[in-house]
Amino acid sequence: MDFKLNKTHLLQQEMFRRFAENEVKPLAEEMDETEIYNMELLAKMHKVGLMGIPYSKEYGGVGGDYLGYSLAMEEISKHDGSSGITISVHTSLACSCVDGFGTEEQKQMWLRPMVDGSKTGCYGLTEPNAGSDAAGQQTKAVLDGDHYIINGTKIFTTNSGFADTFVMFAMTDKSAGTKGISCFVMDKSTPGLTVGPNIKRMGIRAAQNCEVSYENVRVPVSQRIGKEGAGFKIAMKALDGGRIGIAAQSVGIAQGALNEAIKYVKERKQFGKRISSFQNTQFKIAELQTQIDAARLLTWRAAVSKDDHENFAQNAAMAKLFASEMVNDVCRAAVQLMGGYGYCREYPVERALRDAKITEIYEGTSEVMKMVIAGSMKIF
Ligand SMILES: Cc1cc2nc3c(=O)[nH]c(=O)nc-3n(C[C@H](O)[C@H](O)[C@H](O)COP(=O)(O)OP(=O)(O)OC[C@H]3O[C@@H](n4cnc5c(N)ncnc54)[C@H](O)[C@@H]3O)c2cc1C
């Protein structure tokens, strides 16, 4: 058992850290204020390979692994949760469906441009009436010769505001339940595909998260990923991997907030002393760092079990459950450590606290994580 990163991962971590400090941090506050993601930053993230880390060089990816991807998610999210989710949805949801279940031809056509830095992907599973119960899809895909005709509405599709490639799910056979859902990939320019405005939210405000409607969208059968009826399995497999990214995002947001609070308490004086000299402050920081480290280790365990091709779903759900609850506790405490200034937009812990909440909701709520963990434990 080795809890240390190897040389390659340490080098990657250093590179991601520098990129996050130099390129992401300076833009984070403005992007949050304007609720617009900076397209030059997105292009830079593609250029340096941040959008293709765990994908084979054969398709233009970096040829890294999920542990490396988790390190990137942590470093980027330390400064900006919105950039974290932009990378995550593209990498572990959109790309993974094509990588895991696409044919060679589909990988060349759809995966290559997403991992070689040319195109951004999104993933549409959730519908207005199908959230935690994703099997309740109402979007339909009806076969018509060698095409499907898709009709329905997806909600909360992250990246859809600027994505080029849409991976989405629709019912091909309602009577078959979860075995009646299929997965499709298409270009944003496909007639009948319409993206609504960015949904106003509490946090990760720069991420582009919209309603997407599909009205008589015709896609050739060659754009169905996997077999007809395999869509639910594809969607869930992608979410298992995605949860490792959200756990890493949580660790990053938490570490970023705690680092800011530590900087502040070392400078701020009350009662004639630095507030870092109060034992209450020191004990609180000790507890928070311990929580963050525990979440990081769970995240790395989940990533390594995926990289080792083990059954990683339970590890991923545990990492997400623990890390997402941890980041909310840590950010609330970081604001408290900084008093009134922590509550002001001038300091990034205010944004971190707002960004933290969503980690308990997307890619499966905490309650759904408990269902996954209990299910894997075969206790019922
Ligand atoms: C900012 C943001 C980004 C997102 N990005 C994407 C994306 O890119 N692609 C995508 O497809 N989706 C995305 N989602 C959707 C997200 O995954 C869902 O919001 C989430 O799965 C929960 O679904 P819901 O919002 O419909 O809540 P509901 O399913 O209605 O849940 C409401 C509450 O009920 C609880 N609950 C539900 N069922 C049970 C049960 N059986 N037992 C106990 N409690 C239960 C839930 O845990 C939750 O607390 C995003 C959402 C947001 C807000």
The ligand as a Gaussian input file, in Angstrom:
#p B3LYP/6-31G(d) Opt

LIG

0 1
 C      -25.945000      22.922000     -11.207000
 C      -26.405000      21.590000     -11.675000
 C      -25.703000      20.923000     -12.665000
 C      -26.160000      19.693000     -13.154000
 N      -25.543000      19.105000     -14.229000
 C      -26.143000      18.036000     -14.837000
 C      -25.653000      17.544000     -16.088000
 O      -24.654000      18.029000     -16.644000
 N      -26.329000      16.528000     -16.687000
 C      -27.436000      15.960000     -16.130000
 O      -27.987000      15.026000     -16.720000
 N      -27.907000      16.393000     -14.925000
 C      -27.302000      17.430000     -14.283000
 N      -27.807000      17.914000     -13.092000
 C      -28.940000      17.265000     -12.484000
 C      -28.637000      16.601000     -11.156000
 O      -27.891000      15.442000     -11.354000
 C      -29.971000      16.376000     -10.433000
 O      -30.397000      17.659000      -9.981000
 C      -29.864000      15.415000      -9.287000
 O      -29.635000      14.121000      -9.775000
 C      -31.126000      15.407000      -8.410000
 O      -32.283000      15.350000      -9.172000
 P      -33.458000      16.423000      -8.901000
 O      -32.848000      17.770000      -8.898000
 O      -34.558000      16.148000      -9.852000
 O      -33.948000      16.113000      -7.416000
 P      -35.012000      14.969000      -6.960000
 O      -34.661000      13.669000      -7.562000
 O      -36.381000      15.494000      -7.147000
 O      -34.668000      14.923000      -5.411000
 C      -35.143000      15.867000      -4.445000
 C      -34.743000      15.335000      -3.055000
 O      -35.372000      14.068000      -2.823000
 C      -34.383000      13.106000      -2.481000
 N      -34.776000      11.789000      -2.981000
 C      -35.188000      11.457000      -4.231000
 N      -35.421000      10.143000      -4.294000
 C      -35.150000       9.627000      -3.071000
 C      -35.192000       8.308000      -2.502000
 N      -35.570000       7.245000      -3.209000
 N      -34.837000       8.158000      -1.200000
 C      -34.450000       9.220000      -0.461000
 N      -34.406000      10.480000      -0.937000
 C      -34.734000      10.676000      -2.233000
 C      -33.103000      13.591000      -3.130000
 O      -31.959000      13.012000      -2.530000
 C      -33.237000      15.091000      -2.923000
 O      -32.805000      15.412000      -1.631000
 C      -27.318000      19.110000     -12.572000
 C      -28.001000      19.781000     -11.542000
 C      -27.579000      21.014000     -11.117000
 C      -28.395000      21.721000     -10.062000

